[in-house]
Amino acid sequence: MMSRKIFLAISIVALILVSINCELPSTENPGEDIPIEHSVTFESNGGDAVPPQSVAQGGKIIQPPAPTKTDQTFQGWFRESTLDTEWNFDTDTVSQDLTLYAKWASSGLHVYFDANGGSGALDPILFSSGETKSLPFMDGEITRTGYKFISWNTVPDRSGGTEYRQQANVTLTDNSLTLYAQWVKLYSLGDLGPGGGLVFYSKDLDTIWSYPEWVYMEAAPSSTESVEKWGPWYLDVSAPIDLGKGLENTQTLVASSTDTDAAHYCADLSSEGYSDWFLPSRTELIWMAENLHKKGLGAFNDTDYSGAYWSSSIRSDNKGYAYIVIFDLSIYTDENILTSALNPRRNGEDYQVRAARRF
């Protein structure tokens, strides 16, 4: 009787286990219903990056948008890095991980134009290898508010670059060329300059075709004005009166003697972060009087010390005398101050000093 009960219990347990096993999913072929995915990558060979794709076994690759590459025309995707067999997106299927390679063909060489902060555009110029062409003449195609276009350069800030004037000849052989517009900021006489002073001289930008070393001169702020002696009683140097010579004169005077007080004062001056000030030449000082003081600008002192300012210019025939410019307008008639007579004074005398800088 006990044996029958045990047999019956075992039979019931066996039936339960068989029933449970029938309800569980089969694990004999775990990957049988999971599709196989393959990775497809795109090597654009210098063109735009193209995102990879995941493609099922036997599936087709979705054709991506054609990449771009400067001076090149896209020729299609190829199976090998040697670009032998082109991939056909309509018929070819994927059976393994693979990389497709972009093929390119040259579309010619170009000169490209970058407005470099300006607005507007110029069309690129197409070259064949070894061909020479002239750059265009700029006639308002690109503009920049408050600036004047001067020339082109191979780098945006001109540092270490090559300048190309308008209508210059360009020859391309192996590579295309990008040229960046070069601009000069526009200032009017009397405007506040970068160094905190007032602009008193400007070159004629309409006559400048290469980027200049400088265009403007500014007088230092009136707060920097000083009274100094010019220098030793005799100094055998050359310091001419001409426009554009003030900086060179000052460098000569500073290097020649520690007693050239007026020049040293200007060379040591710093204003608004600029330390490239100099004692202006006689002609530069006259422009300062003509374009600023004569218009009531610059707060020049035209009464003390006879209203006179030291220039950096010295007489060529008597090196004991340097030139001053008198800012007392009452001594002038209606003629331009530029026509006033030379006015030398002994080097050891005290007169006012107003520095200048060019930019």
Secondary structure, DSSP 8 states (H G I E B T S, - for coil): -HHHHHHHHHHHHHHHHHHHHHHS---SSTTTTS--EEEEEEE-TTS-----EEEETT----------BTTEEEEEEESSTT--SB--TTT----S-EEEEEEEEE--EEEEEE-TT-EE----EEE-TTEEEE----SSSEE-TTEEEEEEESSTT-TT--EE-TT-EEEESSS-EEEEEEEEE---TT-B-TTSSEEEEE--GGG--S--S--EEEE--GGG-EEEE-SSS--------STT-HHHHHHHHHHH-TT-HHHHHHHT--BTTB---B---HHHHHHHHHHTGGGT-S----SGGGGEEEEEEE-SS-TTEEEEEE--GGG--SS-GGGS---EEETTSEEEE--EEE-
